[in-house]
Amino acid sequence: MQHNILIIEDDADIAESLNYNLKREGFRPSIAESGEKGLRLALDEKTAPSLIILDLMLPGMSGLELCRRLRREPQTEKTPIIMLTAKAAETDKVAGLETGADDYVVKPFSIKEVVARVRAVLRRVEKDVPAGYKDEKLSVDFADMRVNCSGADVRLTRKEFAVLTELARYPGKVITHTQLLRSVWGTTHGDDVEYLRVAVRGLRLKLENDPAKPTLLQNEPGVGYRLVG
């Protein structure tokens, strides 16, 4: 798989050097000279990046502000981000990581080191993505969109399957209403909890022995839902 790498860097020499070396290593890089252009490219489905290399000190929208914006968007909330900066202070590193960056490289740096970090982060992300979910009762194939419960195939609507998939990726963990709504319905329906309730009600009717006393899809009142295997 050839990965799209988005380089958001206003220093032309650094951007071109990263671009050249990433191409040599088999990646498909693109360059944005500003945070605003970087945001447009990151959210464009045609150029959706597998990883973003983001300079902290950008003209206009700063790297930290852009990182926050990217983490709020469903398309990029899980996209790996490696932050570049000339600042070496511990507080700056912590700020970058707490804003949502996955890794941090201080200038001046070796281009080979950045390429190695790109490979390492992508390997880690790909390793962490499960192909499906399975317990004694329920199995979910994320790629083929197949669900089997108690030995029988179950037909779900697209929204029901999307909600189940989000919960099944993190079994036992509470996924908030906002996270589920933004992931499945997008930012325009980020507060419409009724959409989510309808989908969960449909899932319980199809997957629970007693939908009135759910044991598989558990509700955390006022917070969200969790899948309990």
ChimeraX attribute file (.defattr): number of C-alpha atoms within 10 A of each C-alpha:
attribute: neighborCount
match mode: 1-to-1
recipient: residues
	/A:1	5
	/A:2	9
	/A:3	14
	/A:4	18
	/A:5	23
	/A:6	24
	/A:7	25
	/A:8	28
	/A:9	27
	/A:10	18
	/A:11	13
	/A:12	12
	/A:13	10
	/A:14	15
	/A:15	20
	/A:16	16
	/A:17	12
	/A:18	22
	/A:19	19
	/A:20	14
	/A:21	16
	/A:22	21
	/A:23	14
	/A:24	10
	/A:25	10
	/A:26	12
	/A:27	19
	/A:28	18
	/A:29	24
	/A:30	21
	/A:31	20
	/A:32	20
	/A:33	17
	/A:34	23
	/A:35	26
	/A:36	17
	/A:37	13
	/A:38	23
	/A:39	18
	/A:40	13
	/A:41	19
	/A:42	25
	/A:43	16
	/A:44	12
	/A:45	10
	/A:46	8
	/A:47	16
	/A:48	19
	/A:49	24
	/A:50	20
	/A:51	25
	/A:52	26
	/A:53	26
	/A:54	28
	/A:55	29
	/A:56	24
	/A:57	19
	/A:58	21
	/A:59	13
	/A:60	10
	/A:61	17
	/A:62	16
	/A:63	24
	/A:64	24
	/A:65	14
	/A:66	21
	/A:67	26
	/A:68	16
	/A:69	15
	/A:70	22
	/A:71	17
	/A:72	15
	/A:73	16
	/A:74	19
	/A:75	18
	/A:76	21
	/A:77	17
	/A:78	16
	/A:79	20
	/A:80	21
	/A:81	26
	/A:82	22
	/A:83	24
	/A:84	24
	/A:85	21
	/A:86	14
	/A:87	15
	/A:88	12
	/A:89	9
	/A:90	9
	/A:91	10
	/A:92	16
	/A:93	20
	/A:94	12
	/A:95	12
	/A:96	24
	/A:97	18
	/A:98	12
	/A:99	18
	/A:100	21
	/A:101	23
	/A:102	17
	/A:103	17
	/A:104	22
	/A:105	20
	/A:106	15
	/A:107	11
	/A:108	11
	/A:109	13
	/A:110	11
	/A:111	14
	/A:112	12
	/A:113	11
	/A:114	19
	/A:115	15
	/A:116	12
	/A:117	16
	/A:118	20
	/A:119	15
	/A:120	11
	/A:121	17
	/A:122	17
	/A:123	11
	/A:124	11
	/A:125	15
	/A:126	9
	/A:127	9
	/A:128	10
	/A:129	9
	/A:130	12
	/A:131	11
	/A:132	17
	/A:133	18
	/A:134	14
	/A:135	10
	/A:136	9
	/A:137	13
	/A:138	18
	/A:139	19
	/A:140	21
	/A:141	15
	/A:142	19
	/A:143	8
	/A:144	9
	/A:145	14
	/A:146	15
	/A:147	23
	/A:148	16
	/A:149	17
	/A:150	13
	/A:151	11
	/A:152	10
	/A:153	12
	/A:154	13
	/A:155	14
	/A:156	17
	/A:157	10
	/A:158	12
	/A:159	18
	/A:160	19
	/A:161	20
	/A:162	19
	/A:163	20
	/A:164	22
	/A:165	21
	/A:166	18
	/A:167	22
	/A:168	23
	/A:169	18
	/A:170	15
	/A:171	15
	/A:172	15
	/A:173	14
	/A:174	17
	/A:175	19
	/A:176	15
	/A:177	20
	/A:178	19
	/A:179	18
	/A:180	22
	/A:181	22
	/A:182	19
	/A:183	19
	/A:184	22
	/A:185	18
	/A:186	15
	/A:187	15
	/A:188	9
	/A:189	16
	/A:190	17
	/A:191	13
	/A:192	14
	/A:193	14
	/A:194	11
	/A:195	15
	/A:196	23
	/A:197	12
	/A:198	12
	/A:199	19
	/A:200	20
	/A:201	14
	/A:202	16
	/A:203	23
	/A:204	20
	/A:205	13
	/A:206	15
	/A:207	20
	/A:208	16
	/A:209	13
	/A:210	11
	/A:211	16
	/A:212	10
	/A:213	11
	/A:214	15
	/A:215	16
	/A:216	18
	/A:217	22
	/A:218	17
	/A:219	16
	/A:220	13
	/A:221	7
	/A:222	8
	/A:223	11
	/A:224	18
	/A:225	22
	/A:226	21
	/A:227	21
	/A:228	17
	/A:229	16
